[in-house]
Amino acid sequence: EPYRHEKPFIIALPRGGVVVGYEVARALKAPLDIIVPRKLGVPSQPELGFGAIAPNGVRILNRDIIRLVGLTESEIENVAGQEVKEMERRLHLYRGDVPTPSLENRMVIIVDYGIATWITALAAIQSVRKLHPKKIILAVPVSSPETMDSLRTKVDSVVCVQTPYDFMSVGTWYRSFPQVTDAEVIQLLQFSKAEHAKTR
């Protein structure tokens, strides 16, 4: 609420982050858009991320994990190439041919449904940073304390409702945690655009 007067721009991470971002945008009467970072998963253990990519040429690699699992450069490039294609597919699916909005000198609030590990969120932050916003606020309902501590220094401010010591997973802290579909993301973005147009 304290950021309302600064006319923020809400940037949400699909899919689940768009559900939360939509509500934040409604509450602040702010425009809503998306950013699509992608985790780079170890081929034999896709849930184990060794890095992340995001628009604007952002790529972050965790060299400790790469060394630990013995990934080769060609394996890294193969996974990264696949995720770049998926990132571009989703961006086109959600946004169509509409260009990335100008965030220069705007306050940007990056919203996700929760953060378990830091690397994908950091990729999103770095991507937004390349668009020269005035400030970046990271806003999530729940995060592990360690992850939030590591990200706090990467943004201007953080809004996080809960950082439970027994975090376990994001879904643990929701009463209802259904899968969000692409169709729902597209619908919420359309709703938000129409609602924001009425308030201008």
Disulfide bonds with the S-S distance in Angstrom:
none
